[in-house]
């Protein structure tokens, strides 16, 4: 009876957590006419400060109650009172891709910081952090299925994620999902491990960054509060999560993703890719011109460009040096030639004077 009670409690809490995290405006697996989604269709880096993120809803949208503030050091998500769960949600979607977030987790009992990918078909890939310990939860869902509760895996970290910024990465393809922390892979999932692929996340997903009080007894079941580490005391707040940057790369190129051909299978091959360049990618690239396009490149591309610039500068410096050396040599030759001409003219003048003097004296002697 004791083991059954523990299993039932775990099932209840995980179902509640899943329900808290997943929502959709139009599920294409059971509804027709769901709107097309804007694709990222490329890659972009977002520096989460006052100048790095558009203030309108063309790229990112704020959702739910609570504050998101912008500063030069990063953006902060804050829980101050019961019911706060501020979320920033990308307008763009990716059909397989790479998502990196550099963030500092919120401190606080019962406070959950999250960085997830989620689709309108309720596919989901998660990072979740509790505010009072140094573990991290990796999780996934396929088609919103919450009938099994063995998807989530906790990993202990050798640092406190609440104390400093770290890179948390999800790399997602049709063949596997990888979770990385500061360049070290902590988990990999293949389709065969997700009910033979039937619950493997494979529909276009957007990015959702948020914080919520799972330890809020007014809004959550006791199992959720226990899972979150205990009851949240709002008098000890506010509780703040900080994000420095986000890098996103869509592994599919296109302008939009359409559900027109989708059926209940939720298969990625049923997603229709509309060719072209997305409006959101144009918006990302246009406001800041070259600077923003440079920020959207991967680290490797930036290093390559920087190396090219340095190499180009070095080449120009070499060419200038060679030109200067040639000019100095040419000037030296011209000076030597001019000096030789002057010396020759001086010698000729001296000889002329000598001849004149000799002729003058001879003519005078003849006259006498």
BABA-746472 format. One record per residue (C-alpha): x negated, y, z. Coordinates in steps of 0.05 Angstrom, whole numbers, m for minus. Layout:
<selo u="X" v="Y" w="Z"/>
...
# end
This chain:
<selo u="0" v="0" w="0"/>
<selo u="m56" v="47" w="16"/>
<selo u="m90" v="39" w="m52"/>
<selo u="m23" v="47" w="m87"/>
<selo u="m9" v="111" w="m49"/>
<selo u="m77" v="139" w="m69"/>
<selo u="m66" v="121" w="m142"/>
<selo u="3" v="152" w="m143"/>
<selo u="m22" v="215" w="m110"/>
<selo u="m79" v="220" w="m161"/>
<selo u="m30" v="210" w="m218"/>
<selo u="16" v="264" w="m191"/>
<selo u="m39" v="315" w="m180"/>
<selo u="m71" v="303" w="m248"/>
<selo u="m4" v="309" w="m283"/>
<selo u="9" v="374" w="m247"/>
<selo u="m60" v="400" w="m265"/>
<selo u="m49" v="381" w="m337"/>
<selo u="18" v="416" w="m339"/>
<selo u="m13" v="478" w="m309"/>
<selo u="m66" v="480" w="m363"/>
<selo u="m27" v="461" w="m425"/>
<selo u="27" v="501" w="m460"/>
<selo u="46" v="515" w="m532"/>
<selo u="93" v="562" w="m567"/>
<selo u="110" v="513" w="m623"/>
<selo u="89" v="440" w="m622"/>
<selo u="81" v="417" w="m694"/>
<selo u="88" v="343" w="m675"/>
<selo u="161" v="352" w="m658"/>
<selo u="180" v="418" w="m690"/>
<selo u="181" v="440" w="m763"/>
<selo u="163" v="509" w="m787"/>
<selo u="107" v="523" w="m737"/>
<selo u="68" v="584" w="m761"/>
<selo u="0" v="579" w="m794"/>
<selo u="m61" v="594" w="m751"/>
<selo u="m118" v="641" w="m768"/>
<selo u="m182" v="602" w="m776"/>
<selo u="m248" v="628" w="m752"/>
<selo u="m279" v="597" w="m814"/>
<selo u="m349" v="616" w="m794"/>
<selo u="m387" v="634" w="m731"/>
<selo u="m388" v="692" w="m683"/>
<selo u="m421" v="715" w="m619"/>
<selo u="m381" v="757" w="m570"/>
<selo u="m418" v="797" w="m518"/>
<selo u="m366" v="808" w="m465"/>
<selo u="m380" v="880" w="m447"/>
<selo u="m346" v="947" w="m461"/>
<selo u="m375" v="953" w="m531"/>
<selo u="m376" v="880" w="m553"/>
<selo u="m303" v="859" w="m552"/>
<selo u="m246" v="892" w="m591"/>
<selo u="m195" v="926" w="m546"/>
<selo u="m135" v="905" w="m589"/>
<selo u="m103" v="837" w="m599"/>
<selo u="m134" v="821" w="m667"/>
<selo u="m188" v="774" w="m640"/>
<selo u="m172" v="761" w="m567"/>
<selo u="m108" v="767" w="m527"/>
<selo u="m98" v="772" w="m452"/>
<selo u="m46" v="725" w="m423"/>
<selo u="m13" v="717" w="m355"/>
<selo u="m13" v="758" w="m291"/>
<selo u="m79" v="784" w="m264"/>
<selo u="m137" v="829" w="m284"/>
<selo u="m191" v="824" w="m336"/>
<selo u="m240" v="882" w="m331"/>
<selo u="m298" v="900" w="m377"/>
<selo u="m366" v="925" w="m355"/>
<selo u="m436" v="930" w="m384"/>
<selo u="m456" v="866" w="m348"/>
<selo u="m397" v="824" w="m372"/>
<selo u="m322" v="814" w="m365"/>
<selo u="m290" v="794" w="m300"/>
<selo u="m227" v="753" w="m288"/>
<selo u="m197" v="766" w="m220"/>
<selo u="m147" v="731" w="m175"/>
<selo u="m122" v="778" w="m121"/>
<selo u="m54" v="751" w="m102"/>
<selo u="m8" v="691" w="m109"/>
<selo u="12" v="679" w="m181"/>
<selo u="m50" v="710" w="m213"/>
<selo u="m80" v="669" w="m269"/>
<selo u="m110" v="717" w="m320"/>
<selo u="m130" v="685" w="m386"/>
<selo u="m165" v="710" w="m449"/>
<selo u="m143" v="670" w="m510"/>
<selo u="m175" v="674" w="m579"/>
<selo u="m130" v="691" w="m638"/>
<selo u="m173" v="647" w="m682"/>
<selo u="m174" v="571" w="m684"/>
<selo u="m227" v="520" w="m701"/>
<selo u="m219" v="452" w="m734"/>
<selo u="m278" v="419" w="m701"/>
<selo u="m332" v="465" w="m677"/>
<selo u="m380" v="489" w="m624"/>
<selo u="m360" v="531" w="m564"/>
<selo u="m412" v="561" w="m517"/>
<selo u="m396" v="604" w="m457"/>
<selo u="m447" v="638" w="m411"/>
<selo u="m410" v="648" w="m346"/>
<selo u="m414" v="653" w="m271"/>
<selo u="m360" v="613" w="m235"/>
<selo u="m314" v="645" w="m183"/>
<selo u="m326" v="631" w="m109"/>
<selo u="m268" v="612" w="m64"/>
<selo u="m231" v="553" w="m36"/>
<selo u="m178" v="528" w="m84"/>
<selo u="m201" v="575" w="m140"/>
<selo u="m210" v="542" w="m208"/>
<selo u="m250" v="574" w="m264"/>
<selo u="m238" v="544" w="m333"/>
<selo u="m264" v="546" w="m404"/>
<selo u="m224" v="503" w="m452"/>
<selo u="m205" v="489" w="m523"/>
<selo u="m131" v="475" w="m536"/>
<selo u="m86" v="464" w="m596"/>
<selo u="m13" v="477" w="m608"/>
<selo u="m5" v="401" w="m613"/>
<selo u="m31" v="398" w="m541"/>
<selo u="m99" v="370" w="m556"/>
<selo u="m148" v="397" w="m504"/>
<selo u="m221" v="395" w="m483"/>
<selo u="m238" v="424" w="m415"/>
<selo u="m291" v="452" w="m369"/>
<selo u="m263" v="464" w="m299"/>
<selo u="m299" v="488" w="m237"/>
<selo u="m278" v="489" w="m164"/>
<selo u="m297" v="550" w="m126"/>
<selo u="m325" v="515" w="m64"/>
<selo u="m372" v="461" w="m91"/>
<selo u="m427" v="448" w="m141"/>
<selo u="m390" v="397" w="m184"/>
<selo u="m360" v="406" w="m253"/>
<selo u="m300" v="371" w="m284"/>
<selo u="m300" v="350" w="m357"/>
<selo u="m232" v="331" w="m384"/>
<selo u="m192" v="321" w="m448"/>
<selo u="m121" v="308" w="m470"/>
<selo u="m91" v="283" w="m536"/>
<selo u="m22" v="305" w="m558"/>
<selo u="m6" v="327" w="m487"/>
<selo u="m5" v="255" w="m463"/>
<selo u="m10" v="252" w="m387"/>
<selo u="10" v="178" w="m378"/>
<selo u="m61" v="157" w="m359"/>
<selo u="m106" v="192" w="m309"/>
<selo u="m176" v="167" w="m324"/>
<selo u="m197" v="222" w="m373"/>
<selo u="m229" v="270" w="m324"/>
<selo u="m300" v="259" w="m301"/>
<selo u="m336" v="299" w="m247"/>
<selo u="m410" v="314" w="m250"/>
<selo u="m453" v="340" w="m194"/>
<selo u="m498" v="399" w="m212"/>
<selo u="m567" v="414" w="m184"/>
<selo u="m547" v="487" w="m176"/>
<selo u="m488" v="527" w="m151"/>
<selo u="m449" v="552" w="m212"/>
<selo u="m420" v="607" w="m169"/>
<selo u="m488" v="639" w="m158"/>
<selo u="m514" v="652" w="m228"/>
<selo u="m499" v="650" w="m302"/>
<selo u="m506" v="584" w="m340"/>
<selo u="m490" v="560" w="m410"/>
<selo u="m432" v="510" w="m416"/>
<selo u="m423" v="481" w="m486"/>
<selo u="m371" v="437" w="m520"/>
<selo u="m393" v="408" w="m587"/>
<selo u="m333" v="375" w="m622"/>
<selo u="m331" v="336" w="m686"/>
<selo u="m285" v="282" w="m715"/>
<selo u="m335" v="230" w="m690"/>
<selo u="m350" v="252" w="m619"/>
<selo u="m343" v="305" w="m565"/>
<selo u="m404" v="327" w="m525"/>
<selo u="m406" v="369" w="m461"/>
<selo u="m472" v="405" w="m449"/>
<selo u="m498" v="445" w="m389"/>
<selo u="m558" v="490" w="m402"/>
<selo u="m579" v="447" w="m461"/>
<selo u="m570" v="380" w="m426"/>
<selo u="m514" v="334" w="m447"/>
<selo u="m473" v="308" w="m389"/>
<selo u="m419" v="270" w="m426"/>
<selo u="m400" v="243" w="m494"/>
<selo u="m332" v="217" w="m517"/>
<selo u="m319" v="178" w="m581"/>
<selo u="m250" v="166" w="m612"/>
<selo u="m252" v="92" w="m594"/>
<selo u="m253" v="113" w="m521"/>
<selo u="m189" v="153" w="m527"/>
<selo u="m137" v="98" w="m539"/>
<selo u="m171" v="77" w="m604"/>
<selo u="m170" v="149" w="m629"/>
<selo u="m95" v="160" w="m620"/>
<selo u="m109" v="208" w="m562"/>
<selo u="m173" v="237" w="m589"/>
<selo u="m168" v="314" w="m596"/>
<selo u="m168" v="330" w="m670"/>
<selo u="m122" v="389" w="m687"/>
<selo u="m143" v="462" w="m693"/>
<selo u="m158" v="492" w="m625"/>
<selo u="m169" v="561" w="m598"/>
<selo u="m211" v="584" w="m538"/>
<selo u="m179" v="598" w="m470"/>
<selo u="m219" v="628" w="m412"/>
<selo u="m184" v="635" w="m346"/>
<selo u="m181" v="631" w="m270"/>
<selo u="m125" v="608" w="m225"/>
<selo u="m111" v="591" w="m153"/>
<selo u="m97" v="516" w="m152"/>
<selo u="m100" v="523" w="m76"/>
<selo u="m39" v="569" w="m76"/>
<selo u="12" v="529" w="m35"/>
<selo u="70" v="572" w="m61"/>
<selo u="60" v="549" w="m133"/>
<selo u="25" v="481" w="m130"/>
<selo u="39" v="412" w="m102"/>
<selo u="m2" v="386" w="m43"/>
<selo u="m40" v="339" w="m89"/>
<selo u="m64" v="397" w="m131"/>
<selo u="m85" v="437" w="m70"/>
<selo u="m124" v="377" w="m45"/>
<selo u="m158" v="367" w="m112"/>
<selo u="m176" v="441" w="m114"/>
<selo u="m213" v="435" w="m48"/>
<selo u="m162" v="464" w="m1"/>
<selo u="m114" v="522" w="11"/>
<selo u="m131" v="590" w="m19"/>
<selo u="m133" v="647" w="31"/>
<selo u="m117" v="709" w="m11"/>
<selo u="m139" v="754" w="47"/>
<selo u="m210" v="731" w="33"/>
<selo u="m206" v="753" w="m40"/>
<selo u="m209" v="779" w="m91"/>
<selo u="m239" v="720" w="m128"/>
<selo u="m277" v="735" w="m192"/>
<selo u="m304" v="696" w="m251"/>
<selo u="m353" v="732" w="m297"/>
<selo u="m368" v="718" w="m370"/>
<selo u="m428" v="747" w="m406"/>
<selo u="m419" v="718" w="m476"/>
<selo u="m383" v="668" w="m520"/>
<selo u="m409" v="635" w="m583"/>
<selo u="m360" v="600" w="m629"/>
<selo u="m374" v="562" w="m694"/>
<selo u="m318" v="533" w="m736"/>
<selo u="m342" v="470" w="m771"/>
<selo u="m287" v="479" w="m825"/>
<selo u="m289" v="538" w="m873"/>
<selo u="m222" v="569" w="m890"/>
<selo u="m175" v="628" w="m879"/>
<selo u="m119" v="591" w="m844"/>
<selo u="m96" v="524" w="m818"/>
<selo u="m26" v="501" w="m836"/>
<selo u="20" v="449" w="m805"/>
<selo u="59" v="441" w="m870"/>
<selo u="36" v="369" w="m881"/>
<selo u="32" v="348" w="m808"/>
<selo u="71" v="288" w="m782"/>
<selo u="76" v="257" w="m712"/>
<selo u="8" v="224" w="m719"/>
<selo u="m28" v="288" w="m703"/>
<selo u="m84" v="265" w="m750"/>
<selo u="m135" v="319" w="m769"/>
<selo u="m130" v="298" w="m842"/>
<selo u="m58" v="322" w="m841"/>
<selo u="m80" v="393" w="m826"/>
<selo u="m77" v="435" w="m889"/>
<selo u="m137" v="482" w="m897"/>
<selo u="m121" v="546" w="m935"/>
<selo u="m183" v="570" w="m972"/>
<selo u="m212" v="639" w="m965"/>
<selo u="m240" v="685" w="m912"/>
<selo u="m196" v="695" w="m851"/>
<selo u="m171" v="763" w="m829"/>
<selo u="m199" v="752" w="m760"/>
<selo u="m269" v="738" w="m787"/>
<selo u="m265" v="802" w="m828"/>
<selo u="m244" v="838" w="m766"/>
<selo u="m301" v="809" w="m726"/>
<selo u="m352" v="829" w="m778"/>
<selo u="m326" v="897" w="m799"/>
<selo u="m323" v="944" w="m738"/>
<selo u="m397" v="946" w="m722"/>
<selo u="m425" v="932" w="m791"/>
<selo u="m494" v="901" w="m794"/>
<selo u="m502" v="900" w="m718"/>
<selo u="m439" v="859" w="m708"/>
<selo u="m455" v="811" w="m765"/>
<selo u="m524" v="800" w="m734"/>
<selo u="m491" v="785" w="m667"/>
<selo u="m446" v="733" w="m700"/>
<selo u="m506" v="692" w="m723"/>
<selo u="m532" v="631" w="m686"/>
<selo u="m594" v="637" w="m643"/>
<selo u="m634" v="599" w="m695"/>
<selo u="m612" v="647" w="m750"/>
<selo u="m629" v="708" w="m706"/>
<selo u="m698" v="679" w="m692"/>
<selo u="m708" v="667" w="m767"/>
<selo u="m686" v="738" w="m784"/>
<selo u="m730" v="768" w="m729"/>
<selo u="m788" v="726" w="m754"/>
<selo u="m775" v="750" w="m825"/>
<selo u="m773" v="822" w="m803"/>
<selo u="m838" v="814" w="m764"/>
<selo u="m869" v="777" w="m822"/>
<selo u="m845" v="830" w="m871"/>
<selo u="m872" v="886" w="m827"/>
<selo u="m938" v="849" w="m823"/>
<selo u="m940" v="841" w="m899"/>
<selo u="m925" v="914" w="m909"/>
<selo u="m979" v="932" w="m859"/>
<selo u="m1028" v="888" w="m897"/>
<selo u="m1009" v="919" w="m964"/>
<selo u="m1017" v="989" w="m935"/>
<selo u="m1085" v="970" w="m906"/>
<selo u="m1107" v="941" w="m973"/>
<selo u="m1083" v="1004" w="m1009"/>
<selo u="m1119" v="1049" w="m959"/>
<selo u="m1183" v="1008" w="m967"/>
<selo u="m1178" v="1012" w="m1042"/>
<selo u="m1165" v="1086" w="m1039"/>
<selo u="m1224" v="1097" w="m993"/>
<selo u="m1268" v="1056" w="m1039"/>
<selo u="m1243" v="1094" w="m1099"/>
<selo u="m1255" v="1160" w="m1063"/>
<selo u="m1325" v="1138" w="m1043"/>
<selo u="m1341" v="1121" w="m1116"/>
<selo u="m1313" v="1187" w="m1139"/>
<selo u="m1354" v="1223" w="m1087"/>
<selo u="m1417" v="1186" w="m1106"/>
<selo u="m1405" v="1200" w="m1180"/>
<selo u="m1393" v="1274" w="m1164"/>
<selo u="m1456" v="1276" w="m1122"/>
<selo u="m1495" v="1243" w="m1178"/>
<selo u="m1468" v="1293" w="m1228"/>
<selo u="m1487" v="1350" w="m1182"/>
<selo u="m1557" v="1322" w="m1173"/>
<selo u="m1564" v="1313" w="m1248"/>
<selo u="m1540" v="1384" w="m1261"/>
<selo u="m1589" v="1410" w="m1208"/>
<selo u="m1646" v="1372" w="m1240"/>
<selo u="m1628" v="1397" w="m1309"/>
<selo u="m1623" v="1468" w="m1283"/>
<selo u="m1691" v="1462" w="m1250"/>
<selo u="m1721" v="1435" w="m1314"/>
<selo u="m1689" v="1491" w="m1353"/>
<selo u="m1718" v="1543" w="m1306"/>
<selo u="m1787" v="1511" w="m1312"/>
<selo u="m1784" v="1513" w="m1387"/>
<selo u="m1760" v="1584" w="m1387"/>
<selo u="m1816" v="1605" w="m1342"/>
<selo u="m1867" v="1568" w="m1385"/>
<selo u="m1841" v="1600" w="m1449"/>
<selo u="m1839" v="1670" w="m1419"/>
<selo u="m1912" v="1668" w="m1399"/>
<selo u="m1936" v="1640" w="m1467"/>
<selo u="m1899" v="1695" w="m1506"/>
<selo u="m1931" v="1748" w="m1463"/>
<selo u="m2001" v="1721" w="m1476"/>
<selo u="m1990" v="1720" w="m1551"/>
<selo u="m1967" v="1791" w="m1551"/>
<selo u="m2030" v="1812" w="m1516"/>
# end
